[in-house]
Amino acid sequence: MQLKQPTPAGAAPTYHHYNLNLTNRAMRAGCAVGRTVNRMSTSTANTGAVKLDLSDLDKWVGKPVVFAELWEPCSATDIRRWVQAMDYPSPIHWDEEFARMSPFGGIVAPQSFTVAMDYGHGCHPAGIGRIPGSHLIFGGEEWWFYGPRIRPGDKLFQHRYFDGYKVADTKFAGPTVFTRGDTAHHNQHGAPVAKERATAIRYLIEEARKRGMYDREKRPPKQWTAQELDEVAGVRLAWILSNREGLSPHYETIKVGDKLPRRVIGPHSLITFALERRAHRENVWGSLRWNPPPGVQDPAKEDAGFDKSMTYDYEAARIDPRRKDGLFYGPSSGHINAQKAEMVGMGGAYGYGASMNAWFLDYVAYWAGHAGYIWHSVTQFRSPAFEGDVTYLDGEVIEKIDQSPYGVPVVRVQAKQTTQTGEIILTGKAEVEVSY
């Protein structure tokens, strides 16, 4: 397949000298980097005696935030590390000999790798502003892709905005803030690669602990028997063999209702969570720099209202980089530290939202083959992947679109992620190009 390259817009000045007024097909279809502000009319949200102080959020709505940049371009090893951590064994992304014989002529990154070229797992611009006594988990992601593939030697540049927020009452933590952050990605040639809109769920720690929805005694990590693990391994292998050669289904032969082969990931463990964390390039010590333009305040390093045990010490990290290492310190350290997870109402070690979205994208891409391309996707996270669980992915074709906004026919696929008990933890849809 010859990829349809989008056309960068003119040279209007923006931070880092990249233009946000992108004009490719997908953006003309309504996916431009715009901000729809949806905020409360007051700075405090009340539910009974529970109060959320949102006074610091309004001043950041619609503004550029999080000025961080990775120093180096990505390498083939970075791509291999990513697919290894995401348990995505498509050989186009790690087997040099296989990749050289493919239409790509060498190693190419999966579309899910875009988030690993960024700072903060894609969620950071959704976590701006101080909410006292709060914590944050991922709520979902929406992606628009614009054509260019990421290859070894590429470097991405980002523009990040705090898009807005809304407040809702949840069973998990009562009054909860759903914040949105946008990230536009451009490569070193100035071409738009993708845009992400991340949703963060920001809640009061004490209220979540009081409700105890994820208390460890309610869902202790499952202990798997040898027979059960063999069954999981069998499903995993069958999925790998379902399209290892990367053949793309032809658009004319696809029917609404067609099922995608089942995929399984897990069992999840502290080891797999740590591998996922390390696969993000920004988690390597010294891999990024802060670069706000002169006179621009960047709230990314300011106090977000998290518990003191869940914050970074930027000054100490200048000497000891572990103090800024998310596996040891900071708001994400609860992913592999059960005690910290319990402190913020999560009950025990749990997985990353960015990984869940990557599993979804990789699942659809594997079915679509080497000629396939995901133009748009949206996922909603219902629950984290907890230690001891496995994640099953099941999908089906729900629509065929002969004339799409992307200039090619696309297939709309929906998928869900479930645990071994059938609990749905993610739902998602994607519009994907196949052979035609």
C-alpha positions as CSV (number, residue, x, y, z in Angstrom):
1,M,0.0,0.0,0.0
2,Q,1.2,3.5,-0.8
3,L,0.4,5.7,2.2
4,K,-1.4,8.9,1.5
5,Q,0.8,11.6,2.9
6,P,-0.9,14.6,4.5
7,T,0.2,18.1,3.5
8,P,1.6,20.3,6.3
9,A,0.1,23.7,6.5
10,G,1.9,27.0,6.0
11,A,4.6,28.5,8.1
12,A,2.6,30.4,10.7
13,P,4.8,30.7,13.8
14,T,4.1,28.5,16.8
15,Y,6.2,27.0,19.6
16,H,9.1,24.9,18.2
17,H,8.3,26.3,14.8
18,Y,5.6,23.8,14.0
19,N,2.1,24.8,12.7
20,L,-1.0,23.7,14.6
21,N,-3.3,24.6,11.7
22,L,-3.0,21.3,10.0
23,T,-4.9,20.7,6.8
24,N,-4.8,17.0,6.0
25,R,-7.9,15.0,5.1
26,A,-8.6,13.8,8.6
27,M,-8.4,17.3,10.1
28,R,-10.7,18.7,7.4
29,A,-13.1,16.0,8.5
30,G,-13.5,17.7,11.9
31,C,-10.4,16.4,13.7
32,A,-8.5,19.7,14.0
33,V,-6.5,20.7,17.1
34,G,-9.3,22.7,18.6
35,R,-10.6,22.9,22.2
36,T,-14.1,22.4,23.3
37,V,-14.3,23.9,26.8
38,N,-16.8,22.1,29.1
39,R,-16.3,23.3,32.6
40,M,-18.3,23.9,35.8
41,S,-19.8,27.4,36.3
42,T,-18.2,27.5,39.7
43,S,-14.8,26.7,41.0
44,T,-16.1,24.2,43.5
45,A,-18.1,21.0,42.9
46,N,-20.2,19.7,45.8
47,T,-21.8,16.4,46.4
48,G,-23.2,16.4,49.9
49,A,-20.3,17.2,52.3
50,V,-17.7,16.2,49.7
51,K,-16.1,19.1,47.9
52,L,-13.7,19.4,45.0
53,D,-11.6,22.5,44.8
54,L,-11.3,23.2,41.0
55,S,-10.2,26.9,41.3
56,D,-6.8,26.2,39.7
57,L,-8.1,24.4,36.6
58,D,-10.0,27.3,34.9
59,K,-6.9,29.4,34.3
60,W,-5.3,26.6,32.2
61,V,-8.2,25.7,29.9
62,G,-7.2,26.2,26.3
63,K,-3.6,27.0,27.0
64,P,-0.4,25.3,25.9
65,V,1.1,23.2,28.7
66,V,3.8,20.6,29.3
67,F,6.8,21.8,27.4
68,A,9.0,18.7,27.4
69,E,11.0,17.2,24.6
70,L,12.9,13.9,24.2
71,W,16.5,14.5,23.3
72,E,17.2,11.8,20.8
73,P,15.4,10.2,17.8
74,C,14.0,6.7,18.3
75,S,16.0,3.6,17.4
76,A,15.0,0.1,16.2
77,T,15.8,-1.1,19.8
78,D,13.2,1.4,21.2
79,I,10.6,-0.1,18.9
80,R,11.5,-3.6,19.7
81,R,11.4,-2.8,23.5
82,W,7.9,-1.4,23.0
83,V,6.4,-4.4,21.2
84,Q,8.1,-6.7,23.7
85,A,6.5,-4.9,26.6
86,M,3.1,-4.8,24.9
87,D,3.4,-8.5,24.0
88,Y,2.9,-7.7,20.4
89,P,5.0,-10.2,18.4
90,S,4.2,-9.0,14.9
91,P,7.6,-9.6,13.2
92,I,7.4,-6.4,11.2
93,H,8.3,-4.5,14.3
94,W,11.3,-6.6,15.7
95,D,12.6,-9.1,13.1
96,E,15.0,-7.3,10.9
97,E,15.2,-10.0,8.2
98,F,11.4,-10.3,8.0
99,A,11.0,-6.5,7.9
100,R,13.5,-6.1,5.1
101,M,11.4,-8.5,2.9
102,S,8.2,-6.6,3.7
103,P,6.7,-3.6,1.8
104,F,8.3,-1.3,4.4
105,G,11.9,-2.5,3.7
106,G,12.9,-2.5,7.4
107,I,11.7,-2.2,10.9
108,V,8.7,0.1,11.3
109,A,6.9,1.1,14.5
110,P,3.3,0.1,15.3
111,Q,1.0,3.0,15.4
112,S,0.6,2.4,19.2
113,F,4.3,3.4,19.6
114,T,3.4,7.1,19.0
115,V,2.6,7.5,22.7
116,A,6.1,6.2,23.6
117,M,7.6,9.1,21.6
118,D,5.9,11.5,24.1
119,Y,6.3,12.6,27.7
120,G,3.8,11.5,30.3
121,H,2.2,8.5,28.6
122,G,0.0,10.9,26.6
123,C,-2.0,11.8,29.7
124,H,0.1,14.6,31.2
125,P,-1.8,17.6,29.5
126,A,-5.0,16.2,31.0
127,G,-3.5,16.3,34.5
128,I,-2.8,20.0,34.7
129,G,-4.0,22.1,37.6
130,R,-4.0,21.6,41.4
131,I,-6.9,19.6,43.0
132,P,-6.0,19.2,46.7
133,G,-6.2,15.7,48.0
134,S,-6.5,14.1,44.6
135,H,-5.1,11.4,42.5
136,L,-5.3,10.5,38.8
137,I,-6.0,7.5,36.6
138,F,-6.6,7.2,32.9
139,G,-10.1,7.3,31.6
140,G,-9.7,6.9,27.8
141,E,-8.0,8.0,24.6
142,E,-9.0,9.2,21.2
143,W,-6.5,9.2,18.4
144,W,-6.4,10.6,14.9
145,F,-3.5,9.4,12.6
146,Y,-2.4,11.3,9.5
147,G,-0.4,8.9,7.4
148,P,3.3,8.9,8.2
149,R,4.8,5.8,9.8
150,I,7.4,6.1,12.6
151,R,10.7,4.5,11.7
152,P,14.1,4.3,13.4
153,G,15.7,7.7,13.3
154,D,12.5,9.7,13.6
155,K,11.9,12.3,16.2
156,L,8.5,13.6,17.2
157,F,7.7,17.1,18.5
158,Q,4.6,17.8,20.5
159,H,2.2,20.7,21.2
160,R,0.1,20.0,24.3
161,Y,-3.0,21.8,25.5
162,F,-5.4,21.5,28.5
163,D,-8.7,21.1,26.7
164,G,-11.2,21.4,29.6
165,Y,-13.1,19.3,32.1
166,K,-16.4,18.2,33.5
167,V,-17.5,16.8,36.9
168,A,-19.7,13.8,37.5
169,D,-20.6,11.6,40.4
170,T,-19.1,8.1,40.3
171,K,-19.5,5.0,42.3
172,F,-15.7,4.8,42.7
173,A,-15.1,8.2,44.4
174,G,-18.2,10.4,44.4
175,P,-17.5,13.8,42.7
176,T,-14.9,13.1,40.1
177,V,-13.3,15.4,37.5
178,F,-12.9,14.2,33.9
179,T,-10.2,16.3,32.4
180,R,-9.1,16.3,28.8
181,G,-5.7,17.1,27.3
182,D,-4.7,17.3,23.6
183,T,-1.3,16.4,22.1
184,A,-0.4,17.0,18.5
185,H,2.6,15.1,17.2
186,H,4.8,16.3,14.3
187,N,7.9,14.6,12.9
188,Q,11.3,16.1,12.2
189,H,10.1,17.1,8.7
190,G,7.2,19.1,10.1
191,A,4.6,16.6,8.9
192,P,1.7,15.8,11.2
193,V,1.8,12.2,12.5
194,A,-1.1,12.0,15.0
195,K,-3.2,13.8,17.5
196,E,-4.3,12.3,20.9
197,R,-7.0,13.5,23.2
198,A,-6.5,11.9,26.6
199,T,-9.1,11.8,29.4
200,A,-7.9,11.7,33.0
201,I,-10.1,10.7,35.9
202,R,-9.1,12.9,38.9
203,Y,-10.7,12.0,42.2
204,L,-10.4,12.6,46.0
205,I,-8.2,9.9,47.6
206,E,-10.1,9.8,50.9
207,E,-13.4,9.4,49.2
208,A,-12.1,6.5,47.1
209,R,-10.6,4.8,50.1
210,K,-13.8,5.3,52.1
211,R,-15.9,3.6,49.3
212,G,-13.3,0.8,48.8
213,M,-14.5,-0.2,45.3
214,Y,-11.1,-1.8,44.5
215,D,-10.2,-3.1,48.0
216,R,-7.7,-5.9,47.8
217,E,-9.8,-8.3,49.8
218,K,-12.5,-7.9,47.2
219,R,-10.2,-8.9,44.3
220,P,-7.0,-10.7,45.4
221,P,-4.6,-11.5,42.6
222,K,-5.7,-14.8,40.9
223,Q,-3.5,-17.8,41.4
224,W,-3.4,-19.7,38.1
225,T,-3.1,-23.5,37.8
226,A,-0.7,-25.0,35.2
227,Q,-3.7,-26.2,33.2
228,E,-5.2,-22.7,33.1
229,L,-1.9,-21.2,32.0
230,D,-1.7,-23.8,29.2
231,E,-5.1,-22.7,28.0
232,V,-4.1,-19.1,28.0
233,A,-0.9,-19.9,26.1
234,G,-2.9,-21.8,23.5
235,V,-5.2,-18.8,22.9
236,R,-2.1,-16.5,22.6
237,L,-0.4,-18.7,20.1
238,A,-3.5,-19.1,18.0
239,W,-3.8,-15.4,17.7
240,I,-0.1,-15.0,16.8
241,L,-0.5,-17.5,14.0
242,S,-3.7,-15.9,12.8
243,N,-1.9,-13.3,10.7
244,R,1.9,-13.5,11.3
245,E,2.6,-12.9,7.7
246,G,0.7,-9.6,7.8
247,L,-1.9,-10.4,5.0
248,S,-4.6,-7.7,4.7
249,P,-8.2,-8.7,4.2
250,H,-9.7,-7.3,1.0
251,Y,-12.3,-4.6,1.6
252,E,-14.8,-6.3,-0.8
253,T,-14.6,-9.6,1.1
254,I,-15.2,-8.2,4.6
255,K,-18.7,-8.5,5.9
256,V,-20.4,-6.7,8.8
257,G,-20.4,-9.1,11.7
258,D,-17.1,-10.7,10.9
259,K,-15.2,-11.6,14.1
260,L,-11.6,-10.8,14.8
261,P,-9.5,-13.7,16.3
262,R,-9.4,-13.6,20.1
263,R,-6.3,-12.3,21.7
264,V,-5.1,-12.7,25.3
265,I,-2.5,-10.8,27.3
266,G,-1.3,-11.9,30.7
267,P,-1.4,-12.9,33.5
268,H,-0.4,-9.4,34.5
269,S,2.2,-9.1,37.2
270,L,4.6,-6.6,38.8
271,I,7.1,-7.7,36.2
272,T,4.9,-7.0,33.2
273,F,3.8,-3.7,34.6
274,A,7.4,-2.7,35.1
275,L,8.3,-3.7,31.6
276,E,5.5,-1.6,30.2
277,R,6.7,1.4,32.2
278,R,10.3,1.0,31.0
279,A,9.1,0.8,27.3
280,H,8.2,4.4,27.3
281,R,11.2,6.3,26.2
282,E,10.7,9.2,28.6
283,N,11.2,6.9,31.5
284,V,14.9,6.4,30.8
285,W,17.0,8.7,33.0
286,G,18.0,11.9,31.4
287,S,16.0,11.2,28.2
288,L,14.1,14.5,28.1
289,R,14.5,18.2,28.7
290,W,12.0,20.9,29.7
291,N,11.9,23.7,27.2
292,P,9.1,26.3,27.9
293,P,9.3,29.4,25.7
294,P,10.6,32.5,27.5
295,G,8.0,34.1,29.6
296,V,5.6,31.1,29.4
297,Q,4.5,29.4,32.7
298,D,4.4,25.6,32.5
299,P,2.3,24.1,35.2
300,A,3.6,20.6,34.5
301,K,6.0,20.6,37.4
302,E,3.7,22.3,39.9
303,D,1.9,20.7,42.8
304,A,-1.2,18.8,41.4
305,G,-2.6,18.1,44.8
306,F,-1.4,14.5,45.0
307,D,-0.4,12.8,48.2
308,K,3.2,13.7,49.2
309,S,4.1,10.0,48.9
310,M,3.0,10.1,45.2
311,T,4.9,13.2,44.0
312,Y,8.3,13.7,42.3
313,D,11.2,15.6,43.9
314,Y,12.6,17.4,40.9
315,E,15.4,19.1,42.8
316,A,16.6,15.9,44.4
317,A,16.4,14.2,41.0
318,R,19.2,16.4,39.7
319,I,21.5,14.3,41.9
320,D,19.5,11.0,42.2
321,P,17.5,10.4,39.1
322,R,15.5,7.7,40.8
323,R,13.5,10.5,42.6
324,K,12.0,11.3,39.2
325,D,11.7,7.6,38.2
326,G,8.0,6.6,38.0
327,L,8.7,3.1,39.2
328,F,9.9,4.4,42.5
329,Y,8.4,7.8,43.0
330,G,5.6,9.9,41.6
331,P,1.9,9.4,40.9
332,S,2.4,6.3,38.8
333,S,4.5,4.4,41.4
334,G,1.4,2.7,42.8
335,H,1.2,0.6,39.7
336,I,3.9,-1.8,41.1
337,N,3.7,-0.8,44.7
338,A,0.6,-2.4,46.3
339,Q,0.9,-0.3,49.5
340,K,0.9,2.9,47.6
341,A,-1.9,1.7,45.4
342,E,-4.0,1.0,48.5
343,M,-3.2,4.5,49.8
344,V,-4.9,6.0,46.7
345,G,-7.9,3.7,46.7
346,M,-6.7,1.3,44.0
347,G,-6.5,-1.8,46.3
348,G,-3.4,-3.3,44.7
349,A,-0.9,-3.2,41.8
350,Y,-2.6,-2.3,38.5
351,G,-1.7,-1.7,34.9
352,Y,-1.3,1.4,32.7
353,G,-4.1,2.9,30.7
354,A,-1.6,3.7,27.9
355,S,-0.9,0.0,27.6
356,M,-4.6,-0.9,27.4
357,N,-5.0,1.5,24.5
358,A,-1.9,0.1,22.8
359,W,-3.3,-3.4,23.2
360,F,-6.4,-2.3,21.4
361,L,-4.6,-0.5,18.5
362,D,-2.2,-3.5,18.0
363,Y,-5.1,-5.9,18.0
364,V,-6.9,-4.1,15.2
365,A,-3.6,-3.5,13.3
366,Y,-2.6,-7.1,13.4
367,W,-5.9,-8.1,11.8
368,A,-5.6,-5.3,9.2
369,G,-2.2,-6.5,8.1
370,H,0.7,-4.7,6.5
371,A,-1.6,-2.8,4.1
372,G,-3.8,-1.7,6.9
373,Y,-3.8,1.7,8.6
374,I,-5.8,3.0,11.5
375,W,-7.1,6.5,10.8
376,H,-9.1,7.0,13.9
377,S,-9.7,5.2,17.2
378,V,-11.5,5.9,20.5
379,T,-11.4,3.9,23.7
380,Q,-13.1,4.1,27.1
381,F,-11.4,2.6,30.1
382,R,-13.8,1.1,32.6
383,S,-11.4,-0.5,35.0
384,P,-7.6,-1.1,35.2
385,A,-5.9,-4.4,34.4
386,F,-5.1,-5.7,37.9
387,E,-2.2,-7.9,39.0
388,G,-3.1,-11.6,38.5
389,D,-5.7,-11.0,35.8
390,V,-5.5,-11.7,32.1
391,T,-7.0,-9.5,29.4
392,Y,-8.9,-11.0,26.5
393,L,-9.6,-8.9,23.4
394,D,-12.6,-9.7,21.1
395,G,-13.6,-7.6,18.1
396,E,-16.0,-7.5,15.2
397,V,-16.7,-5.5,12.1
398,I,-19.7,-3.3,12.7
399,E,-19.7,-1.1,9.6
400,K,-18.1,-0.6,6.1
401,I,-17.7,3.0,4.9
402,D,-17.2,3.2,1.1
403,Q,-16.6,6.9,1.1
404,S,-14.8,8.0,4.3
405,P,-13.4,11.4,5.3
406,Y,-9.9,9.8,4.9
407,G,-10.2,9.5,1.1
408,V,-10.2,5.6,1.1
409,P,-12.8,3.0,2.1
410,V,-12.5,2.1,5.8
411,V,-13.9,-0.6,8.0
412,R,-15.2,0.3,11.5
413,V,-14.3,-2.3,14.1
414,Q,-15.4,-2.4,17.7
415,A,-13.6,-4.4,20.4
416,K,-13.8,-5.0,24.1
417,Q,-11.2,-6.1,26.7
418,T,-12.4,-8.5,29.4
419,T,-10.9,-10.3,32.4
420,Q,-11.0,-14.0,33.0
421,T,-14.3,-13.4,34.8
422,G,-15.9,-11.6,31.9
423,E,-15.6,-8.2,33.5
424,I,-15.4,-5.5,30.7
425,I,-12.4,-3.2,31.3
426,L,-12.3,-1.4,28.0
427,T,-14.5,-0.7,25.0
428,G,-13.2,0.8,21.7
429,K,-13.9,1.5,18.1
430,A,-11.5,2.1,15.2
431,E,-11.8,3.2,11.6
432,V,-9.2,1.2,9.7
433,E,-8.1,1.0,6.1
434,V,-7.5,-2.4,4.6
435,S,-6.5,-3.7,1.1
436,Y,-8.9,-2.5,-1.6
